[in-house]
């Protein structure tokens, strides 16, 4: 395949990461493809990034989005990083099927990466082909845009294109490329890559870059690297709490899949729970349940400990001081997570005021849901509808429980707790509906869209995206998107696509 051509500008790039030392990445172009074809442009996101969606949808724009042409100002690189994968450290991973074209400044003044995922082999591909199938590309598009609409920090999907070339996985699949947008693609594993090589200058340079890009307030502190670590710990605690409060399971929380910017990144075998249970696992490669729903806070804590370890060379004047700084920062995670998680649950339950019994009260409700195989999203959404109808419509929730009395008993205590609130019933209902979505990317709906796409039918994909863009609306016309799967629709496993 010929190397991509250069073409007229589609982006106004300012590529700060590519100005770091050469050992931070491999400089190479994406691999041109046979017959690129547009699937979708995220027009609202394009405009937010000061891009012209019509230009991106043109023949020349699709060539750029497929990796067949390189836009002016781009400096294509594959980033180097390491990582713990299911607890086992791999000293060299890196972008094996992704090329960072460059960085743009959006209308909000925020710098973001423009990356092509599925754009061909790189020096980090190992035995992989560097390509992606249409299924994983559209899964990431759907779920990442669904997460964004839910208000959860995440990478975004700017575009999806097919390549006109097959990809060999368990079967022959249509090839595709996702254009991904992120505040950056720097990971815990990026720090680990340089730390394991004892390249302390690179660790410091990387930390300075992250501070300048994401956490400039850290420069005003006594120890800017401790402030950086504290900021990442705080962001990750809040992020994982948000995951749990919408029933999201990342599926592969390796250290190379944890963003320093605090965004959800790398949607592989991710999934949203239907029936609530803390031990829920979907990922086909997570045989021991390491990354189960309820394990995610503990894994985030463990991953952040690996980040602290990778930063030891810059955290203190000597080893003892550095370890003390790292330990203090990491030890803050459990309380930060619990506070964020409980605040989210209070909002989902209609509590504005913090109460001393709220933790036990919420935990009891979740345990009852687990015991009764209740649908996580639907229970909380219907609970929102009860907030201004005291006792009159409890059956709409209790029917989701195998033992309805378990809900009725809890609901009596819930209403007593609500009596301590100052808000009106109508205000409370509106507040609860604003945090308890009607629609999430349910696995069976995502699978339906992907199967149709394999037949070159993208209507279910478009319809699902339209509903997920307004997850809190709950319009009657979209009722089927709110329903749990029938027994024959239940998805038991999800796959990473590599």
C-alpha positions as CSV (number, residue, x, y, z in Angstrom):
1,X,0.0,0.0,0.0
2,X,1.3,3.4,-0.9
3,X,2.1,6.0,1.8
4,X,-0.7,8.5,2.4
5,X,-0.6,11.8,0.5
6,X,-0.6,15.2,2.0
7,X,-3.6,17.4,1.4
8,X,-5.2,20.7,2.2
9,X,-5.8,21.6,5.8
10,X,-8.8,20.2,7.6
11,X,-7.4,20.8,11.1
12,X,-5.5,23.6,12.7
13,X,-2.9,21.5,14.6
14,X,-0.6,22.5,17.4
15,X,1.2,19.3,18.3
16,X,2.7,19.6,21.8
17,X,3.3,15.9,22.5
18,X,5.2,15.4,19.2
19,X,7.6,18.1,20.4
20,X,8.7,15.9,23.3
21,X,11.9,13.8,22.9
22,X,11.8,11.2,20.1
23,X,11.9,8.3,22.6
24,X,8.3,9.2,23.7
25,X,6.9,7.8,20.4
26,X,7.5,6.4,16.9
27,X,7.0,8.9,14.1
28,X,5.2,7.2,11.2
29,X,2.1,7.8,9.0
30,X,-1.1,5.7,9.1
31,X,-1.5,3.1,6.4
32,X,-3.6,4.1,3.4
33,X,-6.6,1.9,2.7
34,X,-8.3,0.5,-0.4
35,X,-11.7,2.1,-0.6
36,X,-12.7,4.3,2.4
37,X,-16.4,5.1,2.9
38,X,-18.0,7.3,5.5
39,X,-20.2,5.8,8.1
40,X,-20.8,8.8,10.3
41,X,-19.5,12.3,11.2
42,X,-20.2,13.6,14.7
43,X,-21.3,17.0,13.4
44,X,-21.8,18.7,16.8
45,X,-18.4,17.6,18.0
46,X,-16.8,18.7,14.8
47,X,-18.1,22.2,15.2
48,X,-17.0,22.3,18.8
49,X,-13.5,21.5,17.6
50,X,-13.7,24.3,15.0
51,X,-13.9,21.8,12.2
52,X,-16.2,21.8,9.1
53,X,-18.3,18.6,9.1
54,X,-19.1,19.0,5.5
55,X,-15.4,19.2,4.6
56,X,-14.8,16.1,6.7
57,X,-17.6,14.2,4.9
58,X,-16.2,15.1,1.5
59,X,-14.1,12.5,-0.5
60,X,-10.9,14.2,0.6
61,X,-12.1,14.4,4.2
62,X,-13.0,10.7,4.3
63,X,-9.5,10.0,2.9
64,X,-8.0,11.8,5.9
65,X,-10.3,10.0,8.4
66,X,-9.3,6.7,7.0
67,X,-5.6,7.4,7.1
68,X,-5.2,7.5,3.3
69,X,-4.2,11.2,3.3
70,X,-2.4,13.3,5.9
71,X,-3.8,16.7,6.6
72,X,-1.4,19.7,6.6
73,X,0.0,20.4,10.0
74,X,-0.3,16.8,11.2
75,X,2.7,15.1,12.8
76,X,1.6,11.4,12.9
77,X,3.0,9.4,15.8
78,X,2.4,6.2,17.7
79,X,2.8,6.7,21.4
80,X,5.0,4.5,23.6
81,X,3.7,3.1,26.9
82,X,3.9,0.1,29.2
83,X,1.3,-1.4,31.4
84,X,0.0,-4.0,33.9
85,X,-2.3,-6.2,32.0
86,X,-4.5,-8.3,34.3
87,X,-1.8,-7.7,37.0
88,X,1.1,-8.8,34.8
89,X,3.6,-6.0,33.9
90,X,4.5,-5.7,30.2
91,X,7.4,-3.2,29.8
92,X,6.5,-2.2,26.2
93,X,3.0,-1.9,24.8
94,X,2.3,1.4,22.9
95,X,-0.1,2.3,20.2
96,X,-0.3,-0.9,18.2
97,X,-3.2,0.1,16.0
98,X,-3.5,3.9,16.5
99,X,-1.9,7.0,15.1
100,X,-2.1,10.4,16.8
101,X,-2.4,12.9,14.0
102,X,-2.1,15.9,16.2
103,X,-3.8,18.3,18.6
104,X,-6.4,20.9,18.1
105,X,-7.9,23.7,20.3
106,X,-11.6,23.6,20.6
107,X,-14.1,26.5,21.0
108,X,-13.9,26.0,24.7
109,X,-10.1,26.6,24.6
110,X,-9.3,23.0,25.5
111,X,-6.5,21.1,23.7
112,X,-7.5,17.7,22.4
113,X,-5.9,14.9,20.5
114,X,-7.1,13.7,17.1
115,X,-6.3,10.0,16.8
116,X,-7.0,7.4,14.2
117,X,-7.8,4.0,15.7
118,X,-7.4,1.0,13.4
119,X,-5.1,2.8,11.1
120,X,-2.4,0.1,10.5
121,X,0.6,-1.5,12.0
122,X,3.2,0.5,14.1
123,X,6.4,-0.6,15.8
124,X,4.2,-1.4,18.9
125,X,1.9,-3.8,17.1
126,X,3.7,-6.9,18.2
127,X,1.9,-9.7,16.3
128,X,-1.2,-7.6,15.5
129,X,-2.4,-6.3,12.2
130,X,-3.0,-2.7,13.4
131,X,-6.5,-2.8,12.1
132,X,-10.0,-2.7,13.5
133,X,-13.3,-4.3,12.5
134,X,-16.5,-2.4,12.1
135,X,-18.1,-3.9,15.2
136,X,-15.5,-2.6,17.8
137,X,-15.3,0.8,16.0
138,X,-19.1,1.2,16.2
139,X,-19.2,-0.1,19.8
140,X,-16.7,2.5,20.9
141,X,-18.6,5.2,19.0
142,X,-21.9,4.2,20.6
143,X,-20.7,3.8,24.2
144,X,-18.3,6.7,24.3
145,X,-21.0,9.1,22.9
146,X,-23.5,7.6,25.3
147,X,-21.1,8.2,28.2
148,X,-20.6,11.8,27.0
149,X,-24.4,12.4,27.0
150,X,-24.6,11.0,30.5
151,X,-22.1,13.6,31.6
152,X,-19.2,11.2,32.3
153,X,-15.7,12.3,31.3
154,X,-14.7,10.3,28.2
155,X,-12.9,10.2,25.0
156,X,-15.2,11.0,22.1
157,X,-15.9,9.7,18.6
158,X,-15.5,12.2,15.8
159,X,-16.0,9.9,12.9
160,X,-16.2,6.3,11.7
161,X,-15.3,5.1,8.2
162,X,-15.0,1.7,6.6
163,X,-11.9,0.8,4.7
164,X,-13.0,-1.5,1.9
165,X,-10.6,-4.2,3.3
166,X,-11.4,-7.3,5.4
167,X,-10.1,-7.8,8.9
168,X,-9.4,-11.3,10.2
169,X,-10.6,-12.1,13.7
170,X,-12.8,-15.1,14.7
171,X,-14.4,-14.4,11.3
172,X,-13.8,-12.1,8.4
173,X,-15.1,-8.7,9.3
174,X,-15.4,-5.4,7.4
175,X,-12.4,-3.1,8.3
176,X,-13.0,0.3,9.8
177,X,-11.2,3.3,11.4
178,X,-12.5,5.4,14.3
179,X,-11.4,9.0,14.7
180,X,-11.1,9.4,18.5
181,X,-10.9,12.7,20.4
182,X,-9.3,12.9,23.8
183,X,-7.9,15.6,26.2
184,X,-4.8,13.4,25.8
185,X,-3.9,9.8,25.3
186,X,-1.3,9.8,28.2
187,X,-1.8,6.9,30.5
188,X,-0.6,5.5,33.8
189,X,1.4,3.1,31.5
190,X,3.1,6.0,29.9
191,X,4.8,6.9,33.2
192,X,5.5,3.2,33.7
193,X,7.3,3.0,30.4
194,X,10.0,5.4,31.4
195,X,10.1,4.5,35.0
196,X,11.0,0.8,34.3
197,X,13.8,2.0,32.1
198,X,15.0,4.3,34.9
199,X,14.7,7.2,32.5
200,X,14.1,9.7,35.3
201,X,14.5,12.7,32.9
202,X,11.7,11.4,30.8
203,X,9.5,10.8,33.8
204,X,10.1,14.5,34.8
205,X,9.5,15.8,31.2
206,X,6.3,13.8,31.0
207,X,5.1,15.1,34.3
208,X,5.8,18.6,33.3
209,X,4.0,18.1,30.0
210,X,0.9,16.7,31.9
211,X,0.9,19.6,34.4
212,X,1.1,22.2,31.6
213,X,-1.6,20.5,29.6
214,X,-4.1,19.3,32.3
215,X,-3.2,20.6,35.7
216,X,-1.5,24.0,35.5
217,X,-2.7,24.8,39.0
218,X,-0.1,22.3,40.3
219,X,2.7,24.7,39.3
220,X,1.7,27.0,42.1
221,X,2.2,24.4,44.8
222,X,5.2,23.5,46.9
223,X,5.6,20.1,45.3
224,X,4.1,20.2,41.8
225,X,4.6,16.5,41.2
226,X,2.7,15.6,44.4
227,X,0.0,18.0,43.4
228,X,-0.2,16.3,40.0
229,X,-0.5,12.9,41.6
230,X,-3.2,14.2,44.0
231,X,-5.1,15.6,41.0
232,X,-5.1,12.4,39.1
233,X,-6.1,10.4,42.2
234,X,-9.1,12.8,42.8
235,X,-10.2,12.7,39.1
236,X,-10.1,8.9,39.0
237,X,-12.0,8.5,42.2
238,X,-14.8,10.7,40.8
239,X,-14.7,9.0,37.5
240,X,-15.1,5.4,38.8
241,X,-17.8,6.6,41.2
242,X,-19.7,7.9,38.1
243,X,-19.2,4.6,36.4
244,X,-20.7,2.7,39.3
245,X,-23.7,5.1,39.5
246,X,-24.8,4.3,35.9
247,X,-23.9,0.6,36.1
248,X,-20.9,0.8,33.7
249,X,-18.2,-1.9,33.6
250,X,-15.0,-1.0,31.8
251,X,-13.9,-4.6,31.3
252,X,-10.2,-4.1,30.9
253,X,-8.9,-1.7,33.6
254,X,-5.2,-2.3,32.8
255,X,-2.8,0.5,33.7
256,X,-2.4,1.3,30.0
257,X,-6.1,1.9,29.9
258,X,-6.2,4.5,32.6
259,X,-6.1,8.1,31.4
260,X,-4.0,10.7,33.3
261,X,-6.6,13.3,32.2
262,X,-9.4,11.5,34.1
263,X,-11.4,10.4,31.1
264,X,-12.9,7.0,30.3
265,X,-10.6,5.5,27.6
266,X,-10.3,2.4,25.5
267,X,-13.8,0.9,25.2
268,X,-13.1,-2.7,24.5
269,X,-15.3,-5.4,26.2
270,X,-17.2,-2.7,28.1
271,X,-20.8,-3.1,29.1
272,X,-23.7,-1.7,31.2
273,X,-25.4,-3.9,33.7
274,X,-29.0,-4.9,33.3
275,X,-29.6,-7.0,36.4
276,X,-27.7,-5.5,39.3
277,X,-25.0,-7.5,41.0
278,X,-21.6,-6.3,42.2
279,X,-19.9,-9.4,40.7
280,X,-21.1,-8.8,37.2
281,X,-18.5,-9.5,34.5
282,X,-18.9,-9.3,30.7
283,X,-15.4,-9.4,29.3
284,X,-14.6,-12.6,27.6
285,X,-11.0,-12.3,28.6
286,X,-11.7,-11.6,32.3
287,X,-11.8,-15.2,33.4
288,X,-11.3,-14.5,37.1
289,X,-13.5,-11.4,37.4
290,X,-10.6,-9.1,38.2
291,X,-12.4,-6.2,36.6
292,X,-16.0,-7.0,37.8
293,X,-18.3,-4.1,38.4
294,X,-17.8,-4.0,42.2
295,X,-14.0,-4.5,41.9
296,X,-13.5,-1.3,39.9
297,X,-12.8,1.0,42.8
298,X,-10.1,-1.3,44.2
299,X,-8.5,-1.8,40.8
300,X,-8.4,2.0,40.3
301,X,-6.7,2.3,43.6
302,X,-4.2,-0.4,42.7
303,X,-3.5,1.3,39.3
304,X,-2.9,4.6,40.9
305,X,-0.4,3.0,43.3
306,X,1.5,1.9,40.2
307,X,1.4,5.5,39.0
308,X,2.8,6.7,42.3
309,X,5.5,4.1,42.1
310,X,6.4,5.2,38.6
311,X,6.7,8.8,39.8
312,X,8.9,8.1,42.9
313,X,12.0,9.5,41.2
314,X,10.4,13.0,41.1
315,X,8.2,13.0,44.2
316,X,10.8,13.8,46.9
317,X,14.4,14.7,47.5
318,X,15.2,11.2,48.6
319,X,13.6,7.8,48.5
320,X,12.1,8.0,52.0
321,X,10.5,11.4,51.3
322,X,9.2,10.3,47.9
323,X,7.6,7.2,49.4
324,X,5.9,9.3,52.1
325,X,4.5,11.7,49.5
326,X,3.3,8.8,47.3
327,X,1.7,6.9,50.2
328,X,-0.2,10.0,51.5
329,X,-1.6,10.7,48.0
330,X,-2.7,7.1,47.3
331,X,-4.2,6.7,50.8
332,X,-6.6,9.5,50.0
333,X,-8.3,7.4,47.3
334,X,-10.8,5.3,49.3
335,X,-12.3,8.3,51.1
336,X,-12.4,10.3,47.9
337,X,-14.1,7.5,46.0
338,X,-16.6,6.8,48.8
339,X,-17.6,10.4,49.1
340,X,-18.1,10.8,45.3
341,X,-20.0,7.5,45.1
342,X,-22.3,8.3,48.0
343,X,-22.9,11.8,46.7
344,X,-24.0,10.3,43.4
345,X,-26.3,7.7,45.2
346,X,-27.8,10.4,47.3
347,X,-28.8,12.3,44.2
348,X,-30.2,9.1,42.6
349,X,-32.3,8.5,45.7
350,X,-33.6,12.1,45.9
351,X,-31.5,13.3,48.9
352,X,-30.2,16.8,48.8
353,X,-29.1,16.9,52.5
354,X,-26.4,14.5,53.7
355,X,-27.6,12.1,56.4
356,X,-25.6,10.0,58.8
357,X,-27.5,6.8,57.7
358,X,-27.2,7.4,54.0
359,X,-24.3,4.9,53.3
360,X,-26.0,2.0,55.1
361,X,-29.4,3.0,53.6
362,X,-28.1,3.0,50.0
363,X,-26.1,-0.2,50.5
364,X,-29.2,-1.9,51.8
365,X,-31.1,-0.9,48.7
366,X,-28.4,-2.2,46.4
367,X,-28.3,-5.5,48.3
368,X,-32.0,-5.9,47.9
369,X,-31.7,-5.2,44.2
370,X,-29.0,-7.8,43.9
371,X,-31.0,-10.4,45.9
372,X,-34.0,-9.8,43.7
373,X,-32.3,-9.6,40.3
374,X,-33.7,-6.1,39.7
375,X,-32.7,-4.0,36.7
376,X,-30.3,-1.3,37.9
377,X,-31.2,1.5,35.5
378,X,-35.0,0.8,35.4
379,X,-35.3,0.7,39.2
380,X,-33.7,4.1,39.7
381,X,-35.6,5.6,36.8
382,X,-38.9,4.4,38.1
383,X,-38.0,5.4,41.6
384,X,-37.7,9.0,40.2
385,X,-41.3,8.8,39.1
386,X,-42.4,7.9,42.6
387,X,-40.8,11.0,44.2
388,X,-44.1,13.1,43.9
389,X,-46.5,10.2,44.2
390,X,-46.2,9.0,47.8
391,X,-47.2,5.3,48.0
392,X,-49.5,5.4,45.0
393,X,-47.3,3.9,42.3
394,X,-44.9,1.7,44.1
395,X,-45.9,-1.3,42.0
396,X,-44.0,0.1,39.0
397,X,-40.8,-0.5,41.0
398,X,-41.8,-3.5,43.1
399,X,-42.7,-5.5,40.0
400,X,-39.0,-5.4,39.1
401,X,-38.2,-7.3,42.3
402,X,-38.6,-11.1,42.6
403,X,-39.9,-10.5,46.1
404,X,-41.9,-7.2,45.9
405,X,-42.1,-7.0,49.6
406,X,-38.4,-6.3,49.7
407,X,-39.0,-3.1,47.9
408,X,-42.1,-2.1,49.8
409,X,-40.3,-2.5,53.2
410,X,-37.4,-0.3,52.0
411,X,-39.7,2.3,50.4
412,X,-41.4,3.0,53.8
413,X,-37.9,3.9,55.2
414,X,-37.1,5.9,52.1
415,X,-40.1,8.1,52.5
416,X,-39.3,8.7,56.1
417,X,-35.8,9.8,55.0
418,X,-37.4,12.1,52.4
419,X,-39.4,13.8,55.1
420,X,-36.1,15.4,56.3
421,X,-35.7,17.1,52.9
422,X,-36.7,20.7,52.2
423,X,-37.4,20.3,48.5
424,X,-40.9,20.0,47.1
425,X,-42.0,16.7,45.6
426,X,-42.0,18.1,42.0
427,X,-38.5,19.6,42.4
428,X,-37.2,16.3,43.8
429,X,-38.6,14.3,40.9
430,X,-37.0,16.6,38.4
431,X,-33.7,16.4,40.2
432,X,-33.9,12.6,40.3
433,X,-34.8,12.3,36.7
434,X,-31.8,14.5,35.8
435,X,-29.4,11.9,37.3
436,X,-31.3,8.6,36.7
437,X,-31.2,8.0,32.9
438,X,-34.0,6.4,31.0
439,X,-31.6,5.2,28.4
440,X,-28.2,3.6,28.5
441,X,-26.3,1.7,25.8
442,X,-27.9,-1.6,26.7
443,X,-25.9,-4.5,25.5
444,X,-28.6,-6.1,23.4
445,X,-29.3,-2.8,21.6
446,X,-25.6,-2.3,20.9
447,X,-25.4,-5.8,19.6
448,X,-28.4,-5.3,17.4
449,X,-26.8,-2.2,15.9
450,X,-23.5,-4.0,15.3
451,X,-25.1,-7.0,13.7
452,X,-27.1,-4.7,11.3
453,X,-23.9,-2.8,10.5
454,X,-22.2,-6.1,9.4
455,X,-25.0,-6.3,6.8
456,X,-24.3,-2.7,5.8
457,X,-27.5,-1.4,7.5
458,X,-26.7,1.5,9.7
459,X,-30.2,2.6,10.6
460,X,-30.3,0.8,14.0
461,X,-26.9,2.4,14.8
462,X,-28.2,5.9,13.9
463,X,-31.4,5.4,15.8
464,X,-29.6,4.2,18.9
465,X,-27.3,7.2,18.9
466,X,-30.2,9.6,18.6
467,X,-31.9,8.1,21.7
468,X,-28.6,8.0,23.7
469,X,-28.0,11.6,22.9
470,X,-30.9,12.5,25.3
471,X,-30.6,9.8,28.0
472,X,-32.6,11.6,30.7
473,X,-35.6,12.6,28.6
474,X,-37.7,9.4,28.8
475,X,-40.0,10.0,25.8
476,X,-42.8,7.4,25.4
477,X,-41.9,7.0,21.7
478,X,-38.5,5.4,22.7
479,X,-39.9,3.0,25.3
480,X,-38.3,0.0,23.8
481,X,-34.8,1.5,24.4
482,X,-35.6,1.7,28.1
483,X,-36.6,-1.9,28.5
484,X,-34.3,-4.7,29.8
485,X,-33.5,-7.5,27.3
486,X,-35.8,-10.5,27.0
487,X,-34.2,-13.7,28.0
488,X,-33.3,-14.5,24.4
489,X,-31.7,-11.1,24.0
490,X,-29.4,-11.2,27.0
491,X,-25.7,-10.6,26.2
492,X,-23.5,-12.7,28.4
493,X,-20.0,-11.8,27.0
494,X,-18.4,-8.9,25.3
495,X,-15.2,-8.9,23.3
496,X,-12.2,-6.5,22.9
497,X,-11.9,-6.7,19.1
498,X,-8.1,-7.0,18.9
